[in-house]
């Protein structure tokens, strides 16, 4: 891990993004990555666009 104060943030509506996380980790082994699986509200596919924007804005604000 590095001492960078700007880690890569990943938000997933479940656990499907873990394979993408693995590829990012392999491609960027020295980067810090924060992975958040929002399994409480899975799936996002049946949610309204406004809800998705609100939820992801909330999650991003917690990462920043």
PDB file of N, CA, C and O in Angstrom:
ATOM      1  N   UNK A   1       0.834  -1.178   0.000  1.00  0.00           N
ATOM      2  CA  UNK A   1       0.000   0.000   0.000  1.00  0.00           C
ATOM      3  C   UNK A   1       0.882   1.246   0.000  1.00  0.00           C
ATOM      4  O   UNK A   1       2.031   1.221   0.443  1.00  0.00           O
ATOM      5  N   UNK A   2       0.324   2.309  -0.498  1.00  0.00           N
ATOM      6  CA  UNK A   2       1.098   3.547  -0.528  1.00  0.00           C
ATOM      7  C   UNK A   2       0.568   4.531   0.511  1.00  0.00           C
ATOM      8  O   UNK A   2      -0.411   4.263   1.208  1.00  0.00           O
ATOM      9  N   UNK A   3       1.227   5.650   0.594  1.00  0.00           N
ATOM     10  CA  UNK A   3       0.809   6.686   1.541  1.00  0.00           C
ATOM     11  C   UNK A   3      -0.045   7.749   0.875  1.00  0.00           C
ATOM     12  O   UNK A   3      -0.198   8.846   1.413  1.00  0.00           O
ATOM     13  N   UNK A   4      -0.595   7.444  -0.271  1.00  0.00           N
ATOM     14  CA  UNK A   4      -1.434   8.366  -1.022  1.00  0.00           C
ATOM     15  C   UNK A   4      -2.735   8.600  -0.250  1.00  0.00           C
ATOM     16  O   UNK A   4      -3.361   7.654   0.227  1.00  0.00           O
ATOM     17  N   UNK A   5      -3.126   9.849  -0.134  1.00  0.00           N
ATOM     18  CA  UNK A   5      -4.383  10.174   0.541  1.00  0.00           C
ATOM     19  C   UNK A   5      -5.569  10.154  -0.408  1.00  0.00           C
ATOM     20  O   UNK A   5      -6.647  10.640  -0.065  1.00  0.00           O
ATOM     21  N   UNK A   6      -5.383   9.602  -1.586  1.00  0.00           N
ATOM     22  CA  UNK A   6      -6.444   9.543  -2.588  1.00  0.00           C
ATOM     23  C   UNK A   6      -6.648   8.106  -3.052  1.00  0.00           C
ATOM     24  O   UNK A   6      -6.293   7.765  -4.181  1.00  0.00           O
ATOM     25  N   UNK A   7      -7.216   7.260  -2.195  1.00  0.00           N
ATOM     26  CA  UNK A   7      -7.437   5.876  -2.614  1.00  0.00           C
ATOM     27  C   UNK A   7      -8.504   5.794  -3.697  1.00  0.00           C
ATOM     28  O   UNK A   7      -9.288   6.722  -3.895  1.00  0.00           O
ATOM     29  N   UNK A   8      -8.515   4.681  -4.379  1.00  0.00           N
ATOM     30  CA  UNK A   8      -9.549   4.399  -5.370  1.00  0.00           C
ATOM     31  C   UNK A   8     -10.768   3.884  -4.606  1.00  0.00           C
ATOM     32  O   UNK A   8     -10.653   2.958  -3.804  1.00  0.00           O
ATOM     33  N   UNK A   9     -11.921   4.475  -4.850  1.00  0.00           N
ATOM     34  CA  UNK A   9     -13.148   4.040  -4.195  1.00  0.00           C
ATOM     35  C   UNK A   9     -14.020   3.259  -5.158  1.00  0.00           C
ATOM     36  O   UNK A   9     -14.241   3.684  -6.292  1.00  0.00           O
ATOM     37  N   UNK A  10     -14.514   2.121  -4.709  1.00  0.00           N
ATOM     38  CA  UNK A  10     -15.418   1.298  -5.507  1.00  0.00           C
ATOM     39  C   UNK A  10     -16.703   1.086  -4.717  1.00  0.00           C
ATOM     40  O   UNK A  10     -16.671   0.710  -3.546  1.00  0.00           O
ATOM     41  N   UNK A  11     -17.827   1.330  -5.370  1.00  0.00           N
ATOM     42  CA  UNK A  11     -19.131   1.070  -4.762  1.00  0.00           C
ATOM     43  C   UNK A  11     -19.838   0.041  -5.629  1.00  0.00           C
ATOM     44  O   UNK A  11     -19.922   0.188  -6.849  1.00  0.00           O
ATOM     45  N   UNK A  12     -20.341  -0.997  -4.985  1.00  0.00           N
ATOM     46  CA  UNK A  12     -21.003  -2.087  -5.692  1.00  0.00           C
ATOM     47  C   UNK A  12     -22.359  -2.316  -5.033  1.00  0.00           C
ATOM     48  O   UNK A  12     -22.488  -2.185  -3.816  1.00  0.00           O
ATOM     49  N   UNK A  13     -23.357  -2.652  -5.820  1.00  0.00           N
ATOM     50  CA  UNK A  13     -24.684  -2.892  -5.254  1.00  0.00           C
ATOM     51  C   UNK A  13     -24.806  -4.303  -4.683  1.00  0.00           C
ATOM     52  O   UNK A  13     -25.887  -4.700  -4.248  1.00  0.00           O
ATOM     53  N   UNK A  14     -23.750  -5.036  -4.680  1.00  0.00           N
ATOM     54  CA  UNK A  14     -23.747  -6.393  -4.137  1.00  0.00           C
ATOM     55  C   UNK A  14     -22.312  -6.847  -3.974  1.00  0.00           C
ATOM     56  O   UNK A  14     -21.495  -6.157  -3.366  1.00  0.00           O
ATOM     57  N   UNK A  15     -22.012  -8.013  -4.522  1.00  0.00           N
ATOM     58  CA  UNK A  15     -20.649  -8.532  -4.457  1.00  0.00           C
ATOM     59  C   UNK A  15     -20.075  -8.821  -5.837  1.00  0.00           C
ATOM     60  O   UNK A  15     -18.949  -9.307  -5.947  1.00  0.00           O
ATOM     61  N   UNK A  16     -20.822  -8.532  -6.874  1.00  0.00           N
ATOM     62  CA  UNK A  16     -20.378  -8.827  -8.236  1.00  0.00           C
ATOM     63  C   UNK A  16     -19.128  -8.088  -8.652  1.00  0.00           C
ATOM     64  O   UNK A  16     -18.409  -8.540  -9.543  1.00  0.00           O
ATOM     65  N   UNK A  17     -18.857  -6.963  -8.026  1.00  0.00           N
ATOM     66  CA  UNK A  17     -17.686  -6.173  -8.380  1.00  0.00           C
ATOM     67  C   UNK A  17     -16.385  -6.710  -7.814  1.00  0.00           C
ATOM     68  O   UNK A  17     -15.320  -6.160  -8.095  1.00  0.00           O
ATOM     69  N   UNK A  18     -16.447  -7.771  -7.022  1.00  0.00           N
ATOM     70  CA  UNK A  18     -15.217  -8.323  -6.455  1.00  0.00           C
ATOM     71  C   UNK A  18     -14.254  -8.795  -7.534  1.00  0.00           C
ATOM     72  O   UNK A  18     -13.040  -8.689  -7.362  1.00  0.00           O
ATOM     73  N   UNK A  19     -14.775  -9.315  -8.647  1.00  0.00           N
ATOM     74  CA  UNK A  19     -13.881  -9.733  -9.735  1.00  0.00           C
ATOM     75  C   UNK A  19     -13.203  -8.520 -10.358  1.00  0.00           C
ATOM     76  O   UNK A  19     -12.029  -8.590 -10.722  1.00  0.00           O
ATOM     77  N   UNK A  20     -13.922  -7.411 -10.485  1.00  0.00           N
ATOM     78  CA  UNK A  20     -13.317  -6.175 -10.985  1.00  0.00           C
ATOM     79  C   UNK A  20     -12.283  -5.657  -9.990  1.00  0.00           C
ATOM     80  O   UNK A  20     -11.213  -5.200 -10.390  1.00  0.00           O
ATOM     81  N   UNK A  21     -12.593  -5.725  -8.708  1.00  0.00           N
ATOM     82  CA  UNK A  21     -11.641  -5.338  -7.671  1.00  0.00           C
ATOM     83  C   UNK A  21     -10.337  -6.122  -7.821  1.00  0.00           C
ATOM     84  O   UNK A  21      -9.247  -5.556  -7.734  1.00  0.00           O
ATOM     85  N   UNK A  22     -10.461  -7.413  -8.044  1.00  0.00           N
ATOM     86  CA  UNK A  22      -9.281  -8.273  -8.204  1.00  0.00           C
ATOM     87  C   UNK A  22      -8.426  -7.808  -9.377  1.00  0.00           C
ATOM     88  O   UNK A  22      -7.202  -7.746  -9.265  1.00  0.00           O
ATOM     89  N   UNK A  23      -9.057  -7.483 -10.497  1.00  0.00           N
ATOM     90  CA  UNK A  23      -8.315  -7.025 -11.680  1.00  0.00           C
ATOM     91  C   UNK A  23      -7.651  -5.668 -11.433  1.00  0.00           C
ATOM     92  O   UNK A  23      -6.516  -5.444 -11.852  1.00  0.00           O
ATOM     93  N   UNK A  24      -8.352  -4.777 -10.762  1.00  0.00           N
ATOM     94  CA  UNK A  24      -7.763  -3.471 -10.443  1.00  0.00           C
ATOM     95  C   UNK A  24      -6.578  -3.659  -9.501  1.00  0.00           C
ATOM     96  O   UNK A  24      -5.540  -3.023  -9.678  1.00  0.00           O
ATOM     97  N   UNK A  25      -6.724  -4.519  -8.511  1.00  0.00           N
ATOM     98  CA  UNK A  25      -5.640  -4.794  -7.565  1.00  0.00           C
ATOM     99  C   UNK A  25      -4.412  -5.336  -8.301  1.00  0.00           C
ATOM    100  O   UNK A  25      -3.284  -4.953  -7.992  1.00  0.00           O
ATOM    101  N   UNK A  26      -4.629  -6.227  -9.274  1.00  0.00           N
ATOM    102  CA  UNK A  26      -3.512  -6.784 -10.038  1.00  0.00           C
ATOM    103  C   UNK A  26      -2.858  -5.724 -10.918  1.00  0.00           C
ATOM    104  O   UNK A  26      -1.634  -5.694 -11.047  1.00  0.00           O
ATOM    105  N   UNK A  27      -3.661  -4.860 -11.519  1.00  0.00           N
ATOM    106  CA  UNK A  27      -3.134  -3.828 -12.416  1.00  0.00           C
ATOM    107  C   UNK A  27      -2.466  -2.693 -11.652  1.00  0.00           C
ATOM    108  O   UNK A  27      -1.524  -2.078 -12.150  1.00  0.00           O
ATOM    109  N   UNK A  28      -2.945  -2.417 -10.456  1.00  0.00           N
ATOM    110  CA  UNK A  28      -2.444  -1.288  -9.660  1.00  0.00           C
ATOM    111  C   UNK A  28      -2.104  -1.764  -8.239  1.00  0.00           C
ATOM    112  O   UNK A  28      -2.753  -1.354  -7.277  1.00  0.00           O
ATOM    113  N   UNK A  29      -1.100  -2.620  -8.111  1.00  0.00           N
ATOM    114  CA  UNK A  29      -0.822  -3.244  -6.810  1.00  0.00           C
ATOM    115  C   UNK A  29      -0.402  -2.273  -5.712  1.00  0.00           C
ATOM    116  O   UNK A  29      -0.496  -2.607  -4.530  1.00  0.00           O
ATOM    117  N   UNK A  30       0.053  -1.098  -6.074  1.00  0.00           N
ATOM    118  CA  UNK A  30       0.517  -0.145  -5.065  1.00  0.00           C
ATOM    119  C   UNK A  30      -0.536   0.886  -4.667  1.00  0.00           C
ATOM    120  O   UNK A  30      -0.265   1.776  -3.860  1.00  0.00           O
ATOM    121  N   UNK A  31      -1.718   0.766  -5.224  1.00  0.00           N
ATOM    122  CA  UNK A  31      -2.796   1.714  -4.914  1.00  0.00           C
ATOM    123  C   UNK A  31      -3.659   1.193  -3.773  1.00  0.00           C
ATOM    124  O   UNK A  31      -3.906  -0.008  -3.662  1.00  0.00           O
ATOM    125  N   UNK A  32      -4.105   2.099  -2.940  1.00  0.00           N
ATOM    126  CA  UNK A  32      -5.073   1.753  -1.903  1.00  0.00           C
ATOM    127  C   UNK A  32      -6.464   1.766  -2.532  1.00  0.00           C
ATOM    128  O   UNK A  32      -6.807   2.677  -3.286  1.00  0.00           O
ATOM    129  N   UNK A  33      -7.255   0.751  -2.214  1.00  0.00           N
ATOM    130  CA  UNK A  33      -8.603   0.633  -2.775  1.00  0.00           C
ATOM    131  C   UNK A  33      -9.589   0.421  -1.628  1.00  0.00           C
ATOM    132  O   UNK A  33      -9.386  -0.425  -0.757  1.00  0.00           O
ATOM    133  N   UNK A  34     -10.649   1.204  -1.653  1.00  0.00           N
ATOM    134  CA  UNK A  34     -11.744   1.018  -0.702  1.00  0.00           C
ATOM    135  C   UNK A  34     -12.909   0.428  -1.490  1.00  0.00           C
ATOM    136  O   UNK A  34     -13.402   1.040  -2.437  1.00  0.00           O
ATOM    137  N   UNK A  35     -13.342  -0.762  -1.093  1.00  0.00           N
ATOM    138  CA  UNK A  35     -14.437  -1.454  -1.774  1.00  0.00           C
ATOM    139  C   UNK A  35     -15.630  -1.510  -0.825  1.00  0.00           C
ATOM    140  O   UNK A  35     -15.526  -2.029   0.286  1.00  0.00           O
ATOM    141  N   UNK A  36     -16.761  -0.971  -1.270  1.00  0.00           N
ATOM    142  CA  UNK A  36     -17.969  -0.983  -0.459  1.00  0.00           C
ATOM    143  C   UNK A  36     -19.052  -1.753  -1.195  1.00  0.00           C
ATOM    144  O   UNK A  36     -19.487  -1.346  -2.272  1.00  0.00           O
ATOM    145  N   UNK A  37     -19.488  -2.865  -0.614  1.00  0.00           N
ATOM    146  CA  UNK A  37     -20.571  -3.665  -1.180  1.00  0.00           C
ATOM    147  C   UNK A  37     -21.861  -3.284  -0.452  1.00  0.00           C
ATOM    148  O   UNK A  37     -22.028  -3.589   0.729  1.00  0.00           O
ATOM    149  N   UNK A  38     -22.760  -2.625  -1.154  1.00  0.00           N
ATOM    150  CA  UNK A  38     -24.010  -2.146  -0.566  1.00  0.00           C
ATOM    151  C   UNK A  38     -25.068  -3.241  -0.636  1.00  0.00           C
ATOM    152  O   UNK A  38     -26.107  -3.077  -1.276  1.00  0.00           O
ATOM    153  N   UNK A  39     -24.793  -4.354   0.026  1.00  0.00           N
ATOM    154  CA  UNK A  39     -25.677  -5.513  -0.072  1.00  0.00           C
ATOM    155  C   UNK A  39     -27.022  -5.310   0.629  1.00  0.00           C
ATOM    156  O   UNK A  39     -27.950  -6.090   0.416  1.00  0.00           O
ATOM    157  N   UNK A  40     -27.136  -4.281   1.455  1.00  0.00           N
ATOM    158  CA  UNK A  40     -28.413  -4.013   2.121  1.00  0.00           C
ATOM    159  C   UNK A  40     -29.509  -3.677   1.107  1.00  0.00           C
ATOM    160  O   UNK A  40     -30.677  -3.998   1.323  1.00  0.00           O
ATOM    161  N   UNK A  41     -29.130  -3.031   0.002  1.00  0.00           N
ATOM    162  CA  UNK A  41     -30.122  -2.571  -0.973  1.00  0.00           C
ATOM    163  C   UNK A  41     -30.016  -3.275  -2.319  1.00  0.00           C
ATOM    164  O   UNK A  41     -30.534  -2.769  -3.315  1.00  0.00           O
ATOM    165  N   UNK A  42     -29.365  -4.417  -2.373  1.00  0.00           N
ATOM    166  CA  UNK A  42     -29.229  -5.157  -3.618  1.00  0.00           C
ATOM    167  C   UNK A  42     -30.592  -5.692  -4.045  1.00  0.00           C
ATOM    168  O   UNK A  42     -31.348  -6.104  -3.165  1.00  0.00           O
ATOM    169  N   UNK A  43     -30.961  -5.719  -5.298  1.00  0.00           N
ATOM    170  CA  UNK A  43     -30.231  -5.167  -6.441  1.00  0.00           C
ATOM    171  C   UNK A  43     -30.618  -3.707  -6.690  1.00  0.00           C
ATOM    172  O   UNK A  43     -31.685  -3.260  -6.270  1.00  0.00           O
ATOM    173  N   UNK A  44     -29.749  -2.979  -7.370  1.00  0.00           N
ATOM    174  CA  UNK A  44     -30.054  -1.600  -7.751  1.00  0.00           C
ATOM    175  C   UNK A  44     -30.904  -1.569  -9.026  1.00  0.00           C
ATOM    176  O   UNK A  44     -31.550  -0.562  -9.312  1.00  0.00           O
ATOM    177  N   UNK A  45     -30.906  -2.641  -9.777  1.00  0.00           N
ATOM    178  CA  UNK A  45     -31.569  -2.668 -11.080  1.00  0.00           C
ATOM    179  C   UNK A  45     -33.057  -2.371 -11.044  1.00  0.00           C
ATOM    180  O   UNK A  45     -33.611  -1.882 -12.028  1.00  0.00           O
ATOM    181  N   UNK A  46     -33.708  -2.655  -9.935  1.00  0.00           N
ATOM    182  CA  UNK A  46     -35.148  -2.401  -9.850  1.00  0.00           C
ATOM    183  C   UNK A  46     -35.478  -1.073  -9.160  1.00  0.00           C
ATOM    184  O   UNK A  46     -36.642  -0.782  -8.885  1.00  0.00           O
ATOM    185  N   UNK A  47     -34.440  -0.269  -8.884  1.00  0.00           N
ATOM    186  CA  UNK A  47     -34.641   1.009  -8.199  1.00  0.00           C
ATOM    187  C   UNK A  47     -34.808   2.147  -9.206  1.00  0.00           C
ATOM    188  O   UNK A  47     -34.308   2.078 -10.329  1.00  0.00           O
ATOM    189  N   UNK A  48     -35.514   3.185  -8.788  1.00  0.00           N
ATOM    190  CA  UNK A  48     -35.687   4.386  -9.606  1.00  0.00           C
ATOM    191  C   UNK A  48     -34.356   5.131  -9.703  1.00  0.00           C
ATOM    192  O   UNK A  48     -33.532   5.075  -8.790  1.00  0.00           O
ATOM    193  N   UNK A  49     -34.162   5.824 -10.818  1.00  0.00           N
ATOM    194  CA  UNK A  49     -32.919   6.574 -11.049  1.00  0.00           C
ATOM    195  C   UNK A  49     -32.638   7.570  -9.932  1.00  0.00           C
ATOM    196  O   UNK A  49     -31.496   7.695  -9.491  1.00  0.00           O
ATOM    197  N   UNK A  50     -33.663   8.280  -9.470  1.00  0.00           N
ATOM    198  CA  UNK A  50     -33.475   9.261  -8.398  1.00  0.00           C
ATOM    199  C   UNK A  50     -32.966   8.600  -7.118  1.00  0.00           C
ATOM    200  O   UNK A  50     -32.125   9.157  -6.413  1.00  0.00           O
ATOM    201  N   UNK A  51     -33.483   7.415  -6.828  1.00  0.00           N
ATOM    202  CA  UNK A  51     -33.040   6.690  -5.644  1.00  0.00           C
ATOM    203  C   UNK A  51     -31.569   6.301  -5.781  1.00  0.00           C
ATOM    204  O   UNK A  51     -30.796   6.451  -4.835  1.00  0.00           O
ATOM    205  N   UNK A  52     -31.185   5.806  -6.947  1.00  0.00           N
ATOM    206  CA  UNK A  52     -29.794   5.395  -7.184  1.00  0.00           C
ATOM    207  C   UNK A  52     -28.853   6.588  -7.042  1.00  0.00           C
ATOM    208  O   UNK A  52     -27.796   6.473  -6.421  1.00  0.00           O
ATOM    209  N   UNK A  53     -29.226   7.725  -7.611  1.00  0.00           N
ATOM    210  CA  UNK A  53     -28.394   8.930  -7.496  1.00  0.00           C
ATOM    211  C   UNK A  53     -28.267   9.335  -6.027  1.00  0.00           C
ATOM    212  O   UNK A  53     -27.169   9.644  -5.565  1.00  0.00           O
ATOM    213  N   UNK A  54     -29.368   9.335  -5.300  1.00  0.00           N
ATOM    214  CA  UNK A  54     -29.344   9.713  -3.889  1.00  0.00           C
ATOM    215  C   UNK A  54     -28.476   8.752  -3.074  1.00  0.00           C
ATOM    216  O   UNK A  54     -27.662   9.180  -2.256  1.00  0.00           O
ATOM    217  N   UNK A  55     -28.656   7.469  -3.303  1.00  0.00           N
ATOM    218  CA  UNK A  55     -27.905   6.457  -2.542  1.00  0.00           C
ATOM    219  C   UNK A  55     -26.414   6.534  -2.840  1.00  0.00           C
ATOM    220  O   UNK A  55     -25.599   6.525  -1.917  1.00  0.00           O
ATOM    221  N   UNK A  56     -26.052   6.610  -4.105  1.00  0.00           N
ATOM    222  CA  UNK A  56     -24.628   6.656  -4.442  1.00  0.00           C
ATOM    223  C   UNK A  56     -23.991   7.966  -3.987  1.00  0.00           C
ATOM    224  O   UNK A  56     -22.825   7.979  -3.592  1.00  0.00           O
ATOM    225  N   UNK A  57     -24.737   9.064  -4.035  1.00  0.00           N
ATOM    226  CA  UNK A  57     -24.218  10.337  -3.518  1.00  0.00           C
ATOM    227  C   UNK A  57     -23.922  10.207  -2.027  1.00  0.00           C
ATOM    228  O   UNK A  57     -22.886  10.675  -1.554  1.00  0.00           O
ATOM    229  N   UNK A  58     -24.822   9.576  -1.294  1.00  0.00           N
ATOM    230  CA  UNK A  58     -24.615   9.344   0.138  1.00  0.00           C
ATOM    231  C   UNK A  58     -23.372   8.482   0.377  1.00  0.00           C
ATOM    232  O   UNK A  58     -22.550   8.800   1.237  1.00  0.00           O
ATOM    233  N   UNK A  59     -23.236   7.404  -0.375  1.00  0.00           N
ATOM    234  CA  UNK A  59     -22.088   6.514  -0.188  1.00  0.00           C
ATOM    235  C   UNK A  59     -20.780   7.208  -0.542  1.00  0.00           C
ATOM    236  O   UNK A  59     -19.780   7.056   0.160  1.00  0.00           O
ATOM    237  N   UNK A  60     -20.789   7.966  -1.627  1.00  0.00           N
ATOM    238  CA  UNK A  60     -19.579   8.688  -2.037  1.00  0.00           C
ATOM    239  C   UNK A  60     -19.183   9.700  -0.968  1.00  0.00           C
ATOM    240  O   UNK A  60     -17.998   9.863  -0.681  1.00  0.00           O
ATOM    241  N   UNK A  61     -20.158  10.375  -0.380  1.00  0.00           N
ATOM    242  CA  UNK A  61     -19.834  11.367   0.655  1.00  0.00           C
ATOM    243  C   UNK A  61     -19.150  10.708   1.849  1.00  0.00           C
ATOM    244  O   UNK A  61     -18.359  11.350   2.540  1.00  0.00           O
ATOM    245  N   UNK A  62     -19.445   9.444   2.094  1.00  0.00           N
ATOM    246  CA  UNK A  62     -18.780   8.723   3.179  1.00  0.00           C
ATOM    247  C   UNK A  62     -17.371   8.281   2.805  1.00  0.00           C
ATOM    248  O   UNK A  62     -16.543   8.035   3.682  1.00  0.00           O
ATOM    249  N   UNK A  63     -17.097   8.181   1.517  1.00  0.00           N
ATOM    250  CA  UNK A  63     -15.757   7.807   1.070  1.00  0.00           C
ATOM    251  C   UNK A  63     -14.811   8.996   1.038  1.00  0.00           C
ATOM    252  O   UNK A  63     -13.598   8.841   1.174  1.00  0.00           O
ATOM    253  N   UNK A  64     -15.379  10.188   0.856  1.00  0.00           N
ATOM    254  CA  UNK A  64     -14.544  11.382   0.688  1.00  0.00           C
ATOM    255  C   UNK A  64     -14.059  11.898   2.017  1.00  0.00           C
ATOM    256  O   UNK A  64     -13.343  12.898   2.066  1.00  0.00           O
TER     257      UNK A  64
END
